[in-house]
Amino acid sequence: MLRAIQGRISSRFRLSDSISVARLFVLRRTRTHLAKLDDHMLDDIGLTRAQAETEAARKLWDAPAHWLE
């Protein structure tokens, strides 16, 4: 019985889907943190305030494919 239930769940929800969703959440969190960095921290990583704000404002699906692999 348990195996039958697991089979139905796994056929509808693949591990790769959960990983992709998790990576999107990490991307969103990273962009949010980037927007909160002060100018000194941004300078340390080689970004301007404008670049950080532009990146933070990007849509969730607007990410290079290799970020989501």
SVG drawing of the C-alpha trace seen along z (x, -y; Angstrom):
<svg xmlns="http://www.w3.org/2000/svg" viewBox="-2 -53 38 55">
<polyline fill="none" stroke="black" stroke-width="0.4" points="0.0,0.0 2.8,-2.5 4.7,-1.8 1.5,-2.4 1.1,-5.8 4.7,-6.7 4.5,-5.7 1.5,-8.0 3.2,-10.9 6.6,-10.5 4.9,-10.4 3.2,-13.8 6.1,-15.5 9.6,-14.9 12.6,-15.6 14.0,-17.8 10.9,-20.0 11.5,-20.5 15.1,-21.4 14.2,-24.0 11.6,-25.6 14.2,-25.6 16.7,-27.3 14.2,-30.0 13.6,-30.7 17.3,-31.0 17.6,-33.3 14.8,-35.5 16.4,-35.6 19.8,-36.4 18.5,-39.3 16.7,-40.6 19.9,-40.5 21.8,-42.1 19.4,-45.1 20.0,-45.5 23.8,-45.7 25.4,-49.1 27.6,-50.8 30.8,-49.7 29.8,-46.0 28.7,-46.5 32.1,-48.1 33.8,-45.0 32.0,-42.8 32.5,-45.2 28.9,-46.4 27.4,-49.8 24.1,-50.7 22.4,-50.9 23.6,-47.5 22.5,-45.9 19.1,-47.6 18.7,-46.5 19.6,-42.9 17.3,-42.9 14.4,-44.2 14.6,-41.4 11.7,-38.9 12.2,-35.5 12.1,-33.8 14.7,-36.3 17.8,-34.3 20.5,-32.7 19.8,-29.0 23.0,-27.9 21.8,-29.5 18.9,-27.1 20.8,-23.9"/>
</svg>
